């Protein structure tokens, strides 16, 4: 069996003995030179060998007959990677690191052939930057981890109740002092991720989780409550939050400012096909105490705060479409009024409490599985899940430990469908040093289960391949 994670669709060992390959990498396809440079840096970091940019070693070959996102490998005298696009080449290069043997005698490889592609396109890692500050170099390491595990998307949760980590020219007071990234860093991050074949997805939270907006610019974003005071309350999950964490959904001033911020974010992440706008865990009952929101509901024929919630999500997602991106939104908006929301919006189903996966599919949405159990890494709960739990899970299944979730006593399953796009592993409220071990272990298992939705190896077979991969990844992130 070829030692490769995730397990390839088709693979053969033609000769089990290892033969030498020149320490070089080359391609006649100019657009892939950025991958050559980036890969060479990682190769040197792992193996201590500098690859020359000449033929005879690793060769990247464009083959338009190969379907998008797929790759093919053939090795004998050289290590040839075939693909029709950037995505396939990135996955082929990731595979090289697991397939070669390196010693003082040089690079060696078996005579093998591989044809491979992913069943699910959406394979993502989400990192929480809005509650726990991550220095910039740590973001680069997450890109490296995604590259190593063939994780296509890195969702960066830039804003939340504690931190606003994006820069802004229009509203500079939003950026948390000493804990936000510069425009130059964001530009570098884009280039770094692109050269690893990793797609960045920025996340901006609205209308909830937004006290930094309402406090920095109350005249723009804050609700006009009848009692003219800010109060604290507990959410259903026991989190203590403030009534000023909610953007005023009825204010045209707030709406125009939101559009400006979204345009800024789109400009900062030109390669991102998706923009995540949050949209969950908003205590919308507070809008009934806001004179501006009440006036807006009356003017637009909205029966209550639930219809206002759906109408607000519809406005934001429609604007994301106007900007040429596809919006992502967390499961959180109600069923009531959801017919207003464009069905090309993609919903992340995570808690099985607000809006269940089967209902979202029935309503016409495409969805991403981010089931809390086993895809969440959170320090505030005692429940932990490991590699075995994720290997036993599948992309059409949702579970939870929370007693208020429908999926606690009765896990939710849906029939296999292309409208379940894939899955996302989420790490919340932790610094890099606390989360990276579990991210590495669990992310590789999620990649395995999304790359092939049907199980193709046992736990023991997977772990046998998983252990050497962890050694490689540890070397990639060793400087932090």
FENWOZI-V279058 format. One record per run of one state. SS is the DSSP state (h for helix, s for strand, l for the rest). FROM is the first residue (numbers start at 0). TO is the last residue. Records with the same first field share a line. If there is no record, write none. Layout:
# FENWOZI-V279058
SS=FROM-TO + FROM-TO
This chain:
# FENWOZI-V279058
l=0-8 + 21-22 + 27-28 + 47-50 + 52-56 + 62-69 + 75-77 + 83-84 + 99-99 + 103-104 + 116-120 + 128-134 + 148-151 + 157-157 + 159-162 + 164-170 + 174-181 + 194-197 + 206-209 + 216-216 + 221-223 + 225-230 + 234-238 + 245-250 + 268-272 + 278-282 + 299-303 + 322-324 + 330-336 + 340-344 + 349-355 + 363-364 + 369-370 + 378-385 + 392-395 + 399-410 + 413-418 + 428-430 + 451-457 + 476-479
s=9-20 + 23-26 + 51-51 + 57-61 + 70-74 + 78-82 + 100-102 + 105-115 + 121-127 + 152-156 + 158-158 + 163-163 + 198-205 + 224-224 + 231-233 + 239-241 + 273-277 + 289-289 + 325-329 + 345-348 + 365-368 + 375-377 + 396-398 + 411-412 + 419-427
h=29-46 + 85-98 + 135-147 + 171-173 + 182-193 + 210-215 + 217-220 + 242-244 + 251-267 + 283-288 + 290-298 + 304-321 + 337-339 + 356-362 + 371-374 + 386-391 + 431-450 + 458-475
